[in-house]
Amino acid sequence: MSGSEDSLQATFADIEALAKKFRFRDCQHQHEPDCAVQQALTEGKLDTSGLLSYQKLQK
């Protein structure tokens, strides 16, 4: 794992923790069923802006 990947995981630890619950390994957190990230957004446990930043940095 590169330093930038380590930094990404540390910065977005909340999303990384949810990643362990993904039903699909290629989940894009958009419309996939049982997406833990979408559920956390709905429940107010995750901030939308944080997710958008995470997705942008992953690209």
PDB file with one MODEL, atoms N, CA, C and O in Angstrom:
MODEL        1
ATOM      1  N   MET A   1       0.842  -1.173   0.000  1.00  0.00           N
ATOM      2  CA  MET A   1       0.000   0.000   0.000  1.00  0.00           C
ATOM      3  C   MET A   1       0.886   1.234   0.000  1.00  0.00           C
ATOM      4  O   MET A   1       1.834   1.318   0.781  1.00  0.00           O
ATOM      5  N   SER A   2       0.586   2.195  -0.871  1.00  0.00           N
ATOM      6  CA  SER A   2       1.399   3.396  -0.969  1.00  0.00           C
ATOM      7  C   SER A   2       1.056   4.371   0.145  1.00  0.00           C
ATOM      8  O   SER A   2       0.038   4.228   0.822  1.00  0.00           O
ATOM      9  N   GLY A   3       1.912   5.357   0.324  1.00  0.00           N
ATOM     10  CA  GLY A   3       1.681   6.362   1.348  1.00  0.00           C
ATOM     11  C   GLY A   3       0.396   7.129   1.137  1.00  0.00           C
ATOM     12  O   GLY A   3      -0.293   7.470   2.099  1.00  0.00           O
ATOM     13  N   SER A   4       0.062   7.408  -0.129  1.00  0.00           N
ATOM     14  CA  SER A   4      -1.172   8.138  -0.406  1.00  0.00           C
ATOM     15  C   SER A   4      -2.399   7.298  -0.063  1.00  0.00           C
ATOM     16  O   SER A   4      -3.405   7.840   0.397  1.00  0.00           O
ATOM     17  N   GLU A   5      -2.333   5.987  -0.277  1.00  0.00           N
ATOM     18  CA  GLU A   5      -3.445   5.112   0.099  1.00  0.00           C
ATOM     19  C   GLU A   5      -3.597   5.064   1.610  1.00  0.00           C
ATOM     20  O   GLU A   5      -4.716   5.068   2.123  1.00  0.00           O
ATOM     21  N   ASP A   6      -2.468   5.018   2.332  1.00  0.00           N
ATOM     22  CA  ASP A   6      -2.513   5.028   3.794  1.00  0.00           C
ATOM     23  C   ASP A   6      -3.141   6.316   4.296  1.00  0.00           C
ATOM     24  O   ASP A   6      -3.957   6.298   5.218  1.00  0.00           O
ATOM     25  N   SER A   7      -2.761   7.432   3.689  1.00  0.00           N
ATOM     26  CA  SER A   7      -3.288   8.732   4.075  1.00  0.00           C
ATOM     27  C   SER A   7      -4.784   8.815   3.804  1.00  0.00           C
ATOM     28  O   SER A   7      -5.537   9.338   4.625  1.00  0.00           O
ATOM     29  N   LEU A   8      -5.215   8.306   2.664  1.00  0.00           N
ATOM     30  CA  LEU A   8      -6.629   8.293   2.317  1.00  0.00           C
ATOM     31  C   LEU A   8      -7.419   7.491   3.336  1.00  0.00           C
ATOM     32  O   LEU A   8      -8.482   7.922   3.784  1.00  0.00           O
ATOM     33  N   GLN A   9      -6.909   6.336   3.700  1.00  0.00           N
ATOM     34  CA  GLN A   9      -7.596   5.494   4.680  1.00  0.00           C
ATOM     35  C   GLN A   9      -7.646   6.151   6.044  1.00  0.00           C
ATOM     36  O   GLN A   9      -8.655   6.041   6.740  1.00  0.00           O
ATOM     37  N   ALA A  10      -6.585   6.829   6.441  1.00  0.00           N
ATOM     38  CA  ALA A  10      -6.560   7.490   7.742  1.00  0.00           C
ATOM     39  C   ALA A  10      -7.517   8.676   7.770  1.00  0.00           C
ATOM     40  O   ALA A  10      -8.227   8.883   8.754  1.00  0.00           O
ATOM     41  N   THR A  11      -7.535   9.449   6.693  1.00  0.00           N
ATOM     42  CA  THR A  11      -8.385  10.638   6.633  1.00  0.00           C
ATOM     43  C   THR A  11      -9.862  10.277   6.613  1.00  0.00           C
ATOM     44  O   THR A  11     -10.688  10.971   7.206  1.00  0.00           O
ATOM     45  N   PHE A  12     -10.185   9.196   5.933  1.00  0.00           N
ATOM     46  CA  PHE A  12     -11.578   8.783   5.793  1.00  0.00           C
ATOM     47  C   PHE A  12     -11.818   7.451   6.505  1.00  0.00           C
ATOM     48  O   PHE A  12     -12.411   6.533   5.939  1.00  0.00           O
ATOM     49  N   ALA A  13     -11.362   7.359   7.726  1.00  0.00           N
ATOM     50  CA  ALA A  13     -11.483   6.128   8.511  1.00  0.00           C
ATOM     51  C   ALA A  13     -12.940   5.695   8.667  1.00  0.00           C
ATOM     52  O   ALA A  13     -13.230   4.499   8.695  1.00  0.00           O
ATOM     53  N   ASP A  14     -13.863   6.665   8.771  1.00  0.00           N
ATOM     54  CA  ASP A  14     -15.277   6.322   8.924  1.00  0.00           C
ATOM     55  C   ASP A  14     -15.799   5.595   7.686  1.00  0.00           C
ATOM     56  O   ASP A  14     -16.541   4.620   7.805  1.00  0.00           O
ATOM     57  N   ILE A  15     -15.417   6.060   6.513  1.00  0.00           N
ATOM     58  CA  ILE A  15     -15.850   5.404   5.276  1.00  0.00           C
ATOM     59  C   ILE A  15     -15.140   4.067   5.114  1.00  0.00           C
ATOM     60  O   ILE A  15     -15.747   3.088   4.680  1.00  0.00           O
ATOM     61  N   GLU A  16     -13.876   4.022   5.455  1.00  0.00           N
ATOM     62  CA  GLU A  16     -13.124   2.765   5.363  1.00  0.00           C
ATOM     63  C   GLU A  16     -13.738   1.698   6.276  1.00  0.00           C
ATOM     64  O   GLU A  16     -13.786   0.523   5.912  1.00  0.00           O
ATOM     65  N   ALA A  17     -14.203   2.103   7.452  1.00  0.00           N
ATOM     66  CA  ALA A  17     -14.847   1.147   8.364  1.00  0.00           C
ATOM     67  C   ALA A  17     -16.128   0.601   7.750  1.00  0.00           C
ATOM     68  O   ALA A  17     -16.437  -0.583   7.883  1.00  0.00           O
ATOM     69  N   LEU A  18     -16.871   1.477   7.076  1.00  0.00           N
ATOM     70  CA  LEU A  18     -18.084   1.027   6.399  1.00  0.00           C
ATOM     71  C   LEU A  18     -17.756   0.103   5.232  1.00  0.00           C
ATOM     72  O   LEU A  18     -18.549  -0.773   4.885  1.00  0.00           O
ATOM     73  N   ALA A  19     -16.592   0.299   4.631  1.00  0.00           N
ATOM     74  CA  ALA A  19     -16.188  -0.509   3.477  1.00  0.00           C
ATOM     75  C   ALA A  19     -16.157  -1.993   3.812  1.00  0.00           C
ATOM     76  O   ALA A  19     -16.373  -2.835   2.940  1.00  0.00           O
ATOM     77  N   LYS A  20     -15.896  -2.303   5.034  1.00  0.00           N
ATOM     78  CA  LYS A  20     -15.849  -3.706   5.451  1.00  0.00           C
ATOM     79  C   LYS A  20     -17.228  -4.353   5.407  1.00  0.00           C
ATOM     80  O   LYS A  20     -17.343  -5.578   5.454  1.00  0.00           O
ATOM     81  N   LYS A  21     -18.270  -3.536   5.316  1.00  0.00           N
ATOM     82  CA  LYS A  21     -19.641  -4.044   5.301  1.00  0.00           C
ATOM     83  C   LYS A  21     -20.234  -4.077   3.898  1.00  0.00           C
ATOM     84  O   LYS A  21     -21.393  -4.455   3.728  1.00  0.00           O
ATOM     85  N   PHE A  22     -19.456  -3.689   2.894  1.00  0.00           N
ATOM     86  CA  PHE A  22     -19.988  -3.632   1.537  1.00  0.00           C
ATOM     87  C   PHE A  22     -20.410  -5.010   1.059  1.00  0.00           C
ATOM     88  O   PHE A  22     -19.705  -6.001   1.250  1.00  0.00           O
ATOM     89  N   ARG A  23     -21.552  -5.046   0.448  1.00  0.00           N
ATOM     90  CA  ARG A  23     -22.055  -6.294  -0.128  1.00  0.00           C
ATOM     91  C   ARG A  23     -21.322  -6.590  -1.434  1.00  0.00           C
ATOM     92  O   ARG A  23     -21.069  -7.748  -1.763  1.00  0.00           O
ATOM     93  N   PHE A  24     -20.983  -5.537  -2.172  1.00  0.00           N
ATOM     94  CA  PHE A  24     -20.301  -5.675  -3.446  1.00  0.00           C
ATOM     95  C   PHE A  24     -18.944  -4.993  -3.361  1.00  0.00           C
ATOM     96  O   PHE A  24     -18.864  -3.851  -2.907  1.00  0.00           O
ATOM     97  N   ARG A  25     -17.880  -5.658  -3.782  1.00  0.00           N
ATOM     98  CA  ARG A  25     -16.535  -5.096  -3.704  1.00  0.00           C
ATOM     99  C   ARG A  25     -16.357  -3.888  -4.612  1.00  0.00           C
ATOM    100  O   ARG A  25     -15.494  -3.047  -4.361  1.00  0.00           O
ATOM    101  N   ASP A  26     -17.161  -3.793  -5.661  1.00  0.00           N
ATOM    102  CA  ASP A  26     -17.052  -2.658  -6.566  1.00  0.00           C
ATOM    103  C   ASP A  26     -18.140  -1.612  -6.321  1.00  0.00           C
ATOM    104  O   ASP A  26     -18.498  -0.859  -7.226  1.00  0.00           O
ATOM    105  N   CYS A  27     -18.653  -1.569  -5.118  1.00  0.00           N
ATOM    106  CA  CYS A  27     -19.724  -0.642  -4.754  1.00  0.00           C
ATOM    107  C   CYS A  27     -19.279   0.797  -5.019  1.00  0.00           C
ATOM    108  O   CYS A  27     -18.197   1.212  -4.603  1.00  0.00           O
ATOM    109  N   GLN A  28     -20.121   1.541  -5.711  1.00  0.00           N
ATOM    110  CA  GLN A  28     -19.850   2.944  -6.004  1.00  0.00           C
ATOM    111  C   GLN A  28     -20.620   3.875  -5.068  1.00  0.00           C
ATOM    112  O   GLN A  28     -20.513   5.096  -5.179  1.00  0.00           O
ATOM    113  N   HIS A  29     -21.383   3.307  -4.163  1.00  0.00           N
ATOM    114  CA  HIS A  29     -22.150   4.046  -3.151  1.00  0.00           C
ATOM    115  C   HIS A  29     -23.197   4.953  -3.790  1.00  0.00           C
ATOM    116  O   HIS A  29     -23.464   6.052  -3.304  1.00  0.00           O
ATOM    117  N   GLN A  30     -23.773   4.486  -4.862  1.00  0.00           N
ATOM    118  CA  GLN A  30     -24.790   5.257  -5.571  1.00  0.00           C
ATOM    119  C   GLN A  30     -26.165   4.614  -5.385  1.00  0.00           C
ATOM    120  O   GLN A  30     -27.004   5.122  -4.641  1.00  0.00           O
ATOM    121  N   HIS A  31     -26.382   3.498  -6.066  1.00  0.00           N
ATOM    122  CA  HIS A  31     -27.708   2.870  -6.071  1.00  0.00           C
ATOM    123  C   HIS A  31     -27.642   1.373  -5.791  1.00  0.00           C
ATOM    124  O   HIS A  31     -28.632   0.668  -5.986  1.00  0.00           O
ATOM    125  N   GLU A  32     -26.508   0.884  -5.342  1.00  0.00           N
ATOM    126  CA  GLU A  32     -26.363  -0.544  -5.075  1.00  0.00           C
ATOM    127  C   GLU A  32     -27.195  -0.924  -3.840  1.00  0.00           C
ATOM    128  O   GLU A  32     -27.275  -0.156  -2.881  1.00  0.00           O
ATOM    129  N   PRO A  33     -27.803  -2.098  -3.871  1.00  0.00           N
ATOM    130  CA  PRO A  33     -28.596  -2.533  -2.713  1.00  0.00           C
ATOM    131  C   PRO A  33     -27.702  -2.819  -1.505  1.00  0.00           C
ATOM    132  O   PRO A  33     -26.578  -3.302  -1.644  1.00  0.00           O
ATOM    133  N   ASP A  34     -28.219  -2.515  -0.340  1.00  0.00           N
ATOM    134  CA  ASP A  34     -27.538  -2.796   0.925  1.00  0.00           C
ATOM    135  C   ASP A  34     -26.195  -2.083   1.064  1.00  0.00           C
ATOM    136  O   ASP A  34     -25.279  -2.617   1.690  1.00  0.00           O
ATOM    137  N   CYS A  35     -26.064  -0.895   0.496  1.00  0.00           N
ATOM    138  CA  CYS A  35     -24.822  -0.133   0.603  1.00  0.00           C
ATOM    139  C   CYS A  35     -24.742   0.484   1.998  1.00  0.00           C
ATOM    140  O   CYS A  35     -25.598   1.279   2.387  1.00  0.00           O
ATOM    141  N   ALA A  36     -23.710   0.111   2.738  1.00  0.00           N
ATOM    142  CA  ALA A  36     -23.539   0.609   4.104  1.00  0.00           C
ATOM    143  C   ALA A  36     -23.290   2.113   4.116  1.00  0.00           C
ATOM    144  O   ALA A  36     -23.696   2.795   5.057  1.00  0.00           O
ATOM    145  N   VAL A  37     -22.637   2.633   3.101  1.00  0.00           N
ATOM    146  CA  VAL A  37     -22.375   4.076   3.036  1.00  0.00           C
ATOM    147  C   VAL A  37     -23.684   4.835   2.821  1.00  0.00           C
ATOM    148  O   VAL A  37     -23.937   5.829   3.503  1.00  0.00           O
ATOM    149  N   GLN A  38     -24.507   4.387   1.898  1.00  0.00           N
ATOM    150  CA  GLN A  38     -25.792   5.047   1.673  1.00  0.00           C
ATOM    151  C   GLN A  38     -26.667   4.983   2.920  1.00  0.00           C
ATOM    152  O   GLN A  38     -27.372   5.941   3.236  1.00  0.00           O
ATOM    153  N   GLN A  39     -26.623   3.871   3.620  1.00  0.00           N
ATOM    154  CA  GLN A  39     -27.388   3.741   4.853  1.00  0.00           C
ATOM    155  C   GLN A  39     -26.881   4.739   5.899  1.00  0.00           C
ATOM    156  O   GLN A  39     -27.682   5.379   6.581  1.00  0.00           O
ATOM    157  N   ALA A  40     -25.562   4.874   6.029  1.00  0.00           N
ATOM    158  CA  ALA A  40     -24.983   5.818   6.983  1.00  0.00           C
ATOM    159  C   ALA A  40     -25.355   7.258   6.618  1.00  0.00           C
ATOM    160  O   ALA A  40     -25.605   8.073   7.506  1.00  0.00           O
ATOM    161  N   LEU A  41     -25.393   7.573   5.337  1.00  0.00           N
ATOM    162  CA  LEU A  41     -25.820   8.906   4.896  1.00  0.00           C
ATOM    163  C   LEU A  41     -27.269   9.157   5.292  1.00  0.00           C
ATOM    164  O   LEU A  41     -27.599  10.217   5.823  1.00  0.00           O
ATOM    165  N   THR A  42     -28.130   8.177   5.032  1.00  0.00           N
ATOM    166  CA  THR A  42     -29.550   8.292   5.354  1.00  0.00           C
ATOM    167  C   THR A  42     -29.782   8.483   6.845  1.00  0.00           C
ATOM    168  O   THR A  42     -30.654   9.248   7.257  1.00  0.00           O
ATOM    169  N   GLU A  43     -28.997   7.786   7.642  1.00  0.00           N
ATOM    170  CA  GLU A  43     -29.139   7.849   9.098  1.00  0.00           C
ATOM    171  C   GLU A  43     -28.421   9.049   9.716  1.00  0.00           C
ATOM    172  O   GLU A  43     -28.495   9.260  10.927  1.00  0.00           O
ATOM    173  N   GLY A  44     -27.728   9.836   8.889  1.00  0.00           N
ATOM    174  CA  GLY A  44     -27.015  11.007   9.399  1.00  0.00           C
ATOM    175  C   GLY A  44     -25.718  10.681  10.105  1.00  0.00           C
ATOM    176  O   GLY A  44     -25.175  11.520  10.825  1.00  0.00           O
ATOM    177  N   LYS A  45     -25.213   9.475   9.909  1.00  0.00           N
ATOM    178  CA  LYS A  45     -23.973   9.051  10.552  1.00  0.00           C
ATOM    179  C   LYS A  45     -22.749   9.384   9.710  1.00  0.00           C
ATOM    180  O   LYS A  45     -21.619   9.253  10.181  1.00  0.00           O
ATOM    181  N   LEU A  46     -22.965   9.815   8.466  1.00  0.00           N
ATOM    182  CA  LEU A  46     -21.883  10.139   7.555  1.00  0.00           C
ATOM    183  C   LEU A  46     -22.264  11.402   6.806  1.00  0.00           C
ATOM    184  O   LEU A  46     -23.410  11.566   6.388  1.00  0.00           O
ATOM    185  N   ASP A  47     -21.306  12.288   6.641  1.00  0.00           N
ATOM    186  CA  ASP A  47     -21.517  13.554   5.967  1.00  0.00           C
ATOM    187  C   ASP A  47     -21.344  13.392   4.463  1.00  0.00           C
ATOM    188  O   ASP A  47     -20.366  12.794   4.015  1.00  0.00           O
ATOM    189  N   THR A  48     -22.274  13.914   3.683  1.00  0.00           N
ATOM    190  CA  THR A  48     -22.226  13.802   2.230  1.00  0.00           C
ATOM    191  C   THR A  48     -20.962  14.416   1.655  1.00  0.00           C
ATOM    192  O   THR A  48     -20.366  13.857   0.734  1.00  0.00           O
ATOM    193  N   SER A  49     -20.547  15.553   2.182  1.00  0.00           N
ATOM    194  CA  SER A  49     -19.348  16.216   1.653  1.00  0.00           C
ATOM    195  C   SER A  49     -18.103  15.357   1.875  1.00  0.00           C
ATOM    196  O   SER A  49     -17.194  15.359   1.046  1.00  0.00           O
ATOM    197  N   GLY A  50     -18.059  14.631   2.979  1.00  0.00           N
ATOM    198  CA  GLY A  50     -16.940  13.722   3.231  1.00  0.00           C
ATOM    199  C   GLY A  50     -16.890  12.599   2.212  1.00  0.00           C
ATOM    200  O   GLY A  50     -15.815  12.225   1.744  1.00  0.00           O
ATOM    201  N   LEU A  51     -18.043  12.064   1.871  1.00  0.00           N
ATOM    202  CA  LEU A  51     -18.113  11.001   0.872  1.00  0.00           C
ATOM    203  C   LEU A  51     -17.675  11.522  -0.497  1.00  0.00           C
ATOM    204  O   LEU A  51     -16.930  10.850  -1.209  1.00  0.00           O
ATOM    205  N   LEU A  52     -18.132  12.700  -0.857  1.00  0.00           N
ATOM    206  CA  LEU A  52     -17.760  13.268  -2.147  1.00  0.00           C
ATOM    207  C   LEU A  52     -16.252  13.510  -2.223  1.00  0.00           C
ATOM    208  O   LEU A  52     -15.641  13.265  -3.263  1.00  0.00           O
ATOM    209  N   SER A  53     -15.653  13.985  -1.145  1.00  0.00           N
ATOM    210  CA  SER A  53     -14.204  14.195  -1.098  1.00  0.00           C
ATOM    211  C   SER A  53     -13.470  12.865  -1.222  1.00  0.00           C
ATOM    212  O   SER A  53     -12.474  12.758  -1.937  1.00  0.00           O
ATOM    213  N   TYR A  54     -13.967  11.866  -0.526  1.00  0.00           N
ATOM    214  CA  TYR A  54     -13.365  10.527  -0.575  1.00  0.00           C
ATOM    215  C   TYR A  54     -13.390   9.970  -1.997  1.00  0.00           C
ATOM    216  O   TYR A  54     -12.388   9.452  -2.491  1.00  0.00           O
ATOM    217  N   GLN A  55     -14.550  10.085  -2.646  1.00  0.00           N
ATOM    218  CA  GLN A  55     -14.678   9.562  -4.009  1.00  0.00           C
ATOM    219  C   GLN A  55     -13.764  10.316  -4.971  1.00  0.00           C
ATOM    220  O   GLN A  55     -13.162   9.710  -5.858  1.00  0.00           O
ATOM    221  N   LYS A  56     -13.659  11.611  -4.804  1.00  0.00           N
ATOM    222  CA  LYS A  56     -12.805  12.415  -5.673  1.00  0.00           C
ATOM    223  C   LYS A  56     -11.338  12.005  -5.511  1.00  0.00           C
ATOM    224  O   LYS A  56     -10.620  11.863  -6.501  1.00  0.00           O
ATOM    225  N   LEU A  57     -10.902  11.820  -4.286  1.00  0.00           N
ATOM    226  CA  LEU A  57      -9.512  11.451  -4.032  1.00  0.00           C
ATOM    227  C   LEU A  57      -9.200  10.024  -4.471  1.00  0.00           C
ATOM    228  O   LEU A  57      -8.051   9.726  -4.798  1.00  0.00           O
ATOM    229  N   GLN A  58     -10.181   9.147  -4.486  1.00  0.00           N
ATOM    230  CA  GLN A  58      -9.960   7.776  -4.934  1.00  0.00           C
ATOM    231  C   GLN A  58      -9.651   7.719  -6.419  1.00  0.00           C
ATOM    232  O   GLN A  58      -8.948   6.815  -6.871  1.00  0.00           O
ATOM    233  N   LYS A  59     -10.162   8.660  -7.174  1.00  0.00           N
ATOM    234  CA  LYS A  59      -9.948   8.672  -8.629  1.00  0.00           C
ATOM    235  C   LYS A  59      -8.581   9.134  -8.897  1.00  0.00           C
ATOM    236  O   LYS A  59      -8.176   9.225 -10.056  1.00  0.00           O
TER     237      LYS A  59
ENDMDL
END
